[in-house]
Amino acid sequence: MTIIEETAHLRIGLLGPVRAWRGGAEVPVGPPRQQALLAVLATNANQVISRAELIDAIWGAEPPASAVGSVHTYVAGLRRALEPARKSFQVLVSAGSGYSLRLAPDDIDAERFARLRQAARALLADGDAEAALAELDRALALWSGTPLGSIGGPFADVERHRLAELRLDVIEERAGLLLALRRPAEVVSELKAVLADHPLRESTRAQLIRALHRQGRTGEAKAVYQAGARLLDDRLGVQPGPALRSVYESLLTAAEPAEDSLLPRVVPSQLPHDTRRFTGRGEELRRLDALLPVAGAVTTGGTVVITTIEGTAGIGKTSLAVHWSHLVRDLFPDGQIYLNLRGFDVADKPVQPHDALFTLLSAFRVPAEKIPRTTAERSVLLRSVVAGRRMLMVLDNAVSTDQVTPLLPANQSCVVLVTSRNRLDGLVATGDGRQLTLGLFDEVDSAALLASYLSPERVDEEREAFDQLLALCAGLPLALSIVGARAWCSPNLPLAQFVDELTDAHSRLDALDTGDDAASSVRAVFSWSYAALSPEAKSMFRRLGLHSGPDVSRHAAGALADVTEDEARQQLDELVRAHLLELRGDGRYQFHDLLRVYAVERAESDETAAERDATARRSVRWYLHAANEADRRMLSFKPVHSIIDPPAHWTFHEQDDPEQAKAWFGAEETNLVEAVRRAVELEEHSVAWMLPQTLSSYWYVHNKRWELWSEMLQISLRHAVLDGDFGGQASAHSVLGIIANDLRRYDEAVDHYQQAIALFPRIGEKWLEGITYNALGHTYVSMGRLPEAMAALRSAAEAYEAIGNTWGRAWALQGTASAYNAMGDHEKALEYGRKTLDAWHDVDYKHGIGSGLNLMGEIHLAAGNYDEAVDFYDQAVQARQSINDRFGLANALQGKALAAQRAGDVEAARESYRLALPILTALESQDLAVVEQQLAQLDADQP
């Protein structure tokens, strides 16, 4: 049992006065400053906070001489309260020169509040509005007053403001959801209360106006807008923002405000973690702050505010951008975007604008199939999505102006920070950008950063060595951080030993030189930090440099290094402690650009060509095995590739259900694609053709990236030919046919299917025969070639029956039902439709169940059985909602509307069309105009 499990009965409250409970009983947490110490530790639970950081958080820049002793006293008092019966403490523990509070996240109400909010957003994305509302209510119920009560100090003041802003955000999210559910009366009083305390909060004012208008209280709504406009003018000298003006314009035209979608307006929050040890850069922070009056006042016209943060590698560009972004994130309520453009990644090419735009649009949950294919169209769509938002965008590690320009929003309410080792003069030359060039730290800031890793006593006792380290690090923040981290991890080693190692190291990376000091080489810092590693960790470091993807899991790293999972974990932890590898919040590992360069260099110098080749082959083979396992879990009824068993010490991510398998594919997609390309280079033909086909299940069901999918399957086909595998060739043709069919290139699809069929006599694989004949039958139905469709579907059914595969049989039955319906034989269509549903239920395939229910609705509609059609469409709506299938949901709602209209239930038809309308709008569907026309006709016919 873990420490966290043993102490799960302890709870800490921060969303009100600072409190603590052990079991069901509240325990005293002492005087205000002791409460402040508890609040700092609880906010940073399971992290080590140094005594110096605690003192700074509680007292600020001028602590009393007794501060160190007071911290000891407060810690002792909290230990007596939290663990009165223990002789050795396991909750509030000593660690290095500081302390750590070890508690599960849900035992701290502020963390639980954040998790409930995230759960509500996930439920909204899945279409479960009522459950999302319940989660938001639970989150707000955790509050019991002013966060952190009345305790003072720098930390309490900042954290109190942050938590209060989060609460207001959740209140607005809840109000938006209630408005979307057409329950405006339930939000008016709460929004008025918020506005009374925060009269300049435009988003709250817009929601209140919308709620009043929907209740018919238009005069009151206009008064609320006019009062807000006067306040903004009087206090800030600005006009209301676009969102608030839009709501007001709907009042003037007596129009209904824009319909709220049951899916939330996505507010990306992607900033990486801020560092507690951020030091210096006061002037740079002030220059960035100068952007805020422009960004905060959303006016018409103008251009996006762009600042490029430039300087040599390791100078702290990303740290500054992320730190400032965290300081001002609350001023950008519509989201904060972070994207690493990998402009200087030696193992990977810079992210192309085309791909970067896909990532940015995906952050706003634009469906993959709705993202345009050309870069110019994607750029236009991004500007449309961002229009009117107050957003902060951090574009990290850019290589050129051309890489950045297509990614820029157009509105003045956005601030964009771009970091680069290069000068991006093109952005400045156009007049749109400002440059901020970072120099090396001066002696004061260097000393402050290095001292943040050490106790004051150690600095005083070893002042000469401390000063020498400052000189050798030459003001480079990355070098100072690595030196400090190593000294912190080795408290018993004298600093003079680190001085000796750094002085004697040979240069290993290109000099990061300001022009007058060769000691600013980061290669030297990396080389002695590397030299201090265990031999096993060194091997892991080198072999990670040979990994072709942007990040890596623990399991993949173990295969790269050819070690067990426990050994991999130990070696990776050692690299993280030495600041040679970054552990992300999602449990994945990644290199800083420079460290990847160094890892590649070490691999090339310390590993033989045969060893490097073996590492690369292990990597691509591991990804094939891992994808095979995930595919087996995601679609348990689908055969996977027959490959030799992996080595016994290889491990894979545990996936207990199809959703976890789908999430794994999403996290590893880029690495899997890179593994395919690396397999091509290595002439690993079997991996190069099997892995794209394994990915096809994920792309077909969950993420239809047609362009990439087609590229991968063309690779698969070529290497199946090179491998002499007829089954691989047939499977590649079959999937390429499915892609062509989905793109409505029916003749091309038929050609691929026929090439696959021609290979069947050589392979005798019934599953693949069933897949191919079934897909061919569906294509023939779309082409109106119904006799040929029936023949193909019969062949599919026979193939599936031969192997007893119910999943494939269900697809064949459904295609047959569709064909009979197209022929007008509704009795036969219903017979096969019922068989289809039974088959889908047998395999519990929710996508298939929703599709089958929708088909039954179509058949009954065509047969004139309107009441039965409405019933099946209702069931289809529920099935589609349960899996967040927006395409299917819109189709089911349209079918239900048509069936209800023909059954004479005009109100039910109107309601279904209205529910479909915002979904079709979001999807930019061609059916949108049809539904709008149907609604207009129903309204015109209303007496």
Salt bridges, closest charged atoms under 4 A:
GLU26 OE1 - ARG19 NH2 2.83
GLU53 OE2 - ARG276 NE 3.43
GLU83 OE2 - ARG86 NE 3.03
ASP106 OD2 - ARG112 NH1 3.64
GLU111 OE2 - ARG115 NE 3.37
GLU130 OE2 - ARG183 NH1 3.43
GLU135 OE2 - ARG138 NH1 2.74
ASP137 OD1 - ARG174 NE 2.59
ASP157 OD1 - ARG160 NH1 3.35
GLU159 OE2 - ARG162 NH2 2.65
GLU165 OE1 - ARG201 NH1 3.12
ASP169 OD1 - ARG201 NH2 2.71
GLU172 OE2 - ARG201 NE 2.89
GLU173 OE2 - ARG117 NH2 2.60
GLU173 OE2 - ARG121 NH2 2.70
GLU186 OE2 - ARG183 NE 2.81
GLU190 OE1 - ARG174 NH1 3.18
GLU202 OE2 - ARG390 NH2 3.03
GLU220 OE2 - LYS192 NZ 2.79
GLU220 OE1 - ARG217 NH2 3.05
GLU256 OE2 - ARG214 NE 3.21
GLU259 OE2 - ARG182 NH2 3.05
ASP260 OD2 - ARG214 NH1 2.89
ASP274 OD2 - HIS323 ND1 2.90
GLU283 OE1 - ARG286 NH2 3.43
GLU284 OE2 - ARG281 NH1 3.82
ASP334 OD1 - ARG265 NH1 3.37
ASP345 OD2 - ARG342 NH1 3.42
ASP345 OD1 - ARG596 NE 3.12
ASP425 OD1 - ARG423 NH2 3.38
ASP460 OD1 - ARG463 NH2 3.81
GLU462 OE2 - ARG458 NE 3.68
ASP467 OD1 - ARG463 NH1 3.86
GLU501 OE1 - ARG486 NH1 2.47
ASP551 OD2 - ARG584 NH1 2.91
ASP551 OD1 - ARG588 NH2 3.00
ASP562 OD1 - HIS649 NE2 2.77
GLU565 OE2 - ARG554 NH2 2.78
GLU565 OE2 - ARG569 NH2 3.51
ASP566 OD1 - ARG569 NH1 2.98
ASP586 OD2 - ARG584 NH2 2.64
ASP593 OD2 - ARG421 NH2 3.83
GLU601 OE2 - ARG523 NH2 3.30
ASP606 OD2 - ARG602 NH2 2.93
GLU607 OE2 - ARG542 NE 2.75
GLU607 OE1 - ARG543 NH2 3.57
ASP613 OD2 - ARG617 NE 2.72
GLU629 OE2 - ARG632 NH2 3.25
ASP631 OD2 - LYS638 NZ 2.70
GLU659 OE1 - LYS662 NZ 3.24
GLU668 OE2 - ARG588 NH1 2.98
GLU669 OE1 - ARG705 NH1 3.41
GLU674 OE2 - ARG677 NH1 3.50
GLU681 OE1 - ARG678 NH1 2.91
GLU684 OE2 - ARG617 NH1 2.89
GLU684 OE2 - ARG621 NH2 2.48
GLU707 OE1 - HIS354 NE2 3.81
GLU711 OE2 - ARG677 NH2 2.84
ASP742 OD2 - LYS704 NZ 3.90
GLU748 OE1 - ARG745 NE 2.83
GLU769 OE1 - LYS766 NZ 3.77
GLU788 OE1 - ARG785 NE 2.76
GLU801 OE2 - ARG809 NE 2.67
GLU831 OE1 - LYS828 NZ 3.85
GLU831 OE2 - LYS835 NZ 3.37
ASP844 OD1 - LYS846 NZ 3.78
ASP874 OD1 - LYS896 NZ 2.69
ASP885 OD2 - ARG880 NH1 2.87
GLU907 OE2 - ARG910 NH1 2.39
ASP939 OD1 - ARG910 NE 2.95
